[in-house]
Amino acid sequence: MSTGELPDAADRELDPARAAGLDAERIAAWLAATVNPAVSAVALRRLPGGHSNGVWRLDAVAPGGVVPMILKAPQPPNVVHQRDACREASVLAAAGALGAPVPLVFATDTGMATGLRCFAMEYVEGRALADATSAGPHDDAWLRGEGPEAVRAVWESFYDALAALHSVDAAKVPDASHGPRGVLDVLDYWRAALVDVAPAASVPRQLRVLDWLRDNLPAGADDDPAVCMGDARIANCLLAGTTARALVDFEVAYLGNPAADVAYGLFFDGLHRAGAERPVDGQPSADETWARWSRATGRPARDRGYWTAFGVTVLCVTATRAMIQWGLAGGTIETANPMVARWEKTVERALRA
């Protein structure tokens, strides 16, 4: 097949990497030029999980042996608005250099070498908790078998890792910023993500929540911005035993108020607990979690209701985008997406607080 020719159906069926536009020879040459000149070939295997696609196990072959890496090469259409692998790589590299618990970035390509905007990063040996059912980690066989003390240790270690991320100098991670107005620019990004897939007239309830968040920004919300994951859930943490080794998945990272990350993680676990037939025992309470994070970062745990509503923005708008792109929206997206009502309830609770 000549360069630039699309693979035929048989090729795509036999080689998922080629179907995704990944050329192993070009990737090997890129890694040889940027990471290790001894790299002679690579093997690619698509990894399961995730909603934005493009995550591959990459085994680089060199005389000293095979070096495992992770390749992130997302392609459109994407549930993440303006998905940019190079931006994610820059955020990870800068935050990691400042001590955040994230994988090491080896190389970034804007498309000149591989034909795709992508990056290669460290393959972190570790365990990711289950995330395939509505119960999430509460269905994880390993976690259930470890008992309450281990459950507490895992949860505390995850929020300690978040605190470490939130403690790096955000000014040295400029690519995480959505603009000079801080939180307002983050909200504008999510508004754009919503109307990118749905006419404004079809999503009035979600737009009302976004308006409420803009109009009720707490005092001091932008006083001390931090690097925030956005999708700050425990499934995006790799564990060694009960200890968090690395936070992963920074596709929707931003500079903002890190209380939203804490609130998002707690909200997401509440969804999982509600979906579990038998939730795990041993988790710290929400109050304990907030207090632990506050001690670790020196930040106040205030306006928790607002930051919960802010954090759920990520989940609700992403769900809307996914349902529309995957043809699951039905007649009315705002009734088809159950997160819309839950998002509205976070605002109601914030108003009562």
N, C-alpha and C positions, 0 to 999 in steps of 0.2 A: 504494500500500500504506500503510495507516495506521500511525502510530507504535506500536511494540511488536508488530506483526504479523510472524510468521515468514515469511521469504522462501520462495516455492514452489520446486519442484525446478528449474524453468527459470531462475529468478533465481539460485539457488545455482550452477548450472552456468556461467552467464554472468558472475557476479561473485563470485569467491572471497572478497573482503573482506566482502561482505554475508553470505555463508555463515558467516563467522567472527564475525559479530556486530559488524563494524566499520562505522560510519556516517560516511562521508567528510564530510558537512556538520557533524556534531557535532565531529569531530576538528578540522576547519578552525576552527570557532568557539572550541574549546579553545585552539588554538595562537594565535589572534588575541588571546585574553584573557590568555595567559600568556607568549608569546614575542615576537610581532610583530603589532601591531594591523592591519598592512597585509595579513596573510594572508587571501586571499579564497576559496581552494579547495585541496584536496589530491588527489593521486593516490597510490594504494597498489598495491604489487606484492609478493607473497609471495616471500621469499628462500629459496633451497634450503638444505639442510644443517641440522644441529642435531637434537636429539632431544626437546626440550621444546616445540617449536612456538611460533608466535606472533611470528616475526621478519619485519618488513615494511620494504621501502624506501618511504619517505614523501617525496614531492616536494611541498613547500609553495609555492603560487603567490602571488606578491606583485608589486607594480608594478616592483620592481627586478629581477625575474627569479625563477627557480625555485630554491628552497633545498632540497637533499637532506638528509634526516635518516633515522634508523632508529627505527622504532616497535617496541617489545616489548610484546606483549599476549597472553601465554599463556592458555590455557583448559584446564579439566579435561576428561578425565583427563590426568594428567601423569606422566612418569617421574620428575620431581623432586618429592620429598615436600614438602608444604606450600609449593608453588611460589608465590612472591609477588613480582610485578614491582616493587612499591613498595619492598620491602626491598632488592632488587637495585639499584634506582635510588639509594636512600639510601647504600648502600655505595660505589657508583661515584662519586657526587657528593662524599662526604666524602673518599674516598681521592684523588680527582683534585685536590681543593682543597689537599691536602697534598703534591702533586707526583708522585703515582703516574701511570704512563703508561697512562691509560684515557680513553675518550671523554668529552666534556663532556655532562652531562645538562642538557637544556633545560627539561623540564617533566615533572611526575609527576601522575597522576590516580588517585584512590582509587575511581573509578567514578562520581563525581558528574557529571562533564562528558561522558564518553564512554560510560558504561555498563560499562566494563571497567577493572580495575586494570591500568595500563599506564604507560609512560613514553616520552618522545621524547628521543633523544640525537643527538649529532654523528655525521654520516656521515664516517667517516675514509677518505680515499683511501689505498688500500693493497692489497697482495696477500696473500691467505690461501693457505697451502700445501694441496695436495690432501689430502682426508680421506675419500674415497669407497670406497677398497678396503682390504683387510687390510694392504697395504704403506704406507698413509698417505702421508706426504711423500716416501717413497722412490720413489713412482710419479709425483711431480710433474715434469712435463716441463721446466718452467722451471728448477727447482732442479737437475735432472740436467744440463741444458745449461750451467749456470753454472760447474761444475767444483768441485774440492775446496776451494779457498780461499774461494769464496763460501759453500759449505756450512758450513765452520767459522765464518765470520762470522755467518751466520744463526743458528746454534745458540748462539754466544756472546752475540749480541745478545738473543736470547730470554731466556736465563738472567740477563743483566744487567737486563732489564726486570723479571723476577721479583724480583731483588734490590732494585730500586728500590721495588717494591710492598712488599716485606717490611721496608723501612727507614722507612716512614711511621709516625707515632705511632698505634698501634692504639687507644689510649684515646680518640682523637678520631673513631673509626669504630664507635660503640657498636652499631649495628644489625647488625654482622657477628657479634656474640657470640651463642652458643647458651646462655649461662648462666654463673653465677659460678664453676663448678668447671672451667672451661677445657676441656681435652682430654676429660675424662670426659663433659661435656655434649655435646660433638661426637659422641662414640661413642654416647651415648644417642639423639641425633637419627638416626643411621644404623640403630640397632636399631629405632627406631620406624618408619623408612622401610621396613625389611624386613618387619616383622610387620603393617604396614598393608596389604600385598598378599598375604601368605602366612601361614597359621597356623604358630605356632612349631614344631609337630610336623613340619611339612613342610620345615623349613630348619635341622635340628640342626647341620649342619657349619658353616654360616655363623654361627650363634649361638655355636658353640664358638670360632671365631676372634675374634668380638667380645668374648667373655669373656676370651680370652687377652690381647687388647689392653688391656682394663681392668685385668687382674691384673698386667701386666708393664710398666706405664707407667714410662719411664726417669726417673731422678732429674733434677729440674730441668726437666721437660718444659713446665711452665707458667711458668717464671721470666721469660720475655721474649716474650709472645705477639705475633703479627704478624697482619696481614690476609693470609689465604691464599685463593687462587683455588679450591682444591678440584679443579677440572677443569683442572689446569695442564699442558696439552699444547700443543705448538707450533702446532697447527692453530687454537688460540684466540689467535693473535697476528697482527696486521696489519703487513705489512712495506712499507717504502719502499726499494726495492733490497734490500740485505742488512741493513737496520737496522730493528729493531722500532719501530713507531710507536705501537701501542696493544695492550694486553691486553684481550680481550673475553670475555664469558660468565662472569658472576659469580653464576650462579643458585645454586650450592652453596657460595658463599664463607663463610668462618667465621674467627673469631679462634682461633688455635692456634699450634702449633709449625710454622714455615715449612719445616723440613726435609722435611715430608711433601709439600709442593709439588714440591720438587726431586726427591725419590724417585719421586713419581708420574710426572713428566715423563720421567725416565729409564726407568722400567718400561714406560711406554706406548710409548716409542720402541723398546724391546726387542721388544715385540709386533710392531711394524711391521717391524722388521728381519727378524724370523723369517718374516713373511708376504711379504717382498719376494724376487722372483726374483734381483734384483741390487741390493742396498742401495747408497745413495750413499756416495761416499768423502769423507773430510775431516772427519767429525764428531770433536769432542774425545772423549776417553775419559770414563768415569764419574768416575774419580779427578780428571781435569783439571776437569770440570764442577763437582764438589763444591768443589774448591780455589778456583776462580774465584768461585763464589757466596760462599764463606766469607770471602774477602778483601773482597768488595764489601759484605757485610753486617756483618762483624766477628763473625759467629756461628760456633760450632764445628760441624764436619761430623761429628758423632758419632752413635752409635746408628742408623746408616744402615739396618741390617736391620729394626729395629723400625719406622722411619718409612716404609720401603717397604711393609711389611704394613699400616700405618695408611693410607697413601695409596691403596692398592689397594682399601680399603674402599669408596671412592667408586665405583670402576669396577665392582666385583662386585655390590654391592647395587643400583646403578642398572641393571645388566644384568638382574638378577633381576626388578626391577620392570618393565622394558621387555618382557621375554619373557612375563611373565604378562599384562600389559595388551594385548599384541599377539597373544596366543593362540599363542605359540611354545614354551610350557613343556613340552608333551608330558605324559608320565605323571609324571615325577619331576623337579622343577625343579633339584635339586642335581646331577643327572647331565646334564640338558639344558644347563645353563649351564657352559660350559668354564672360566669365570673362577673358579669355586669351587675347583677343583683347583689352579689357579695361585695363588690367594690362600693356600691352605693351604701351598703350597710356599714362599711368602715367609716364613711363620712358621717352617717347618723351617730355612730358611737363616738366619733371625735367631737361632734357637736354637744353630746351629753356629758362629755368629760369635764 
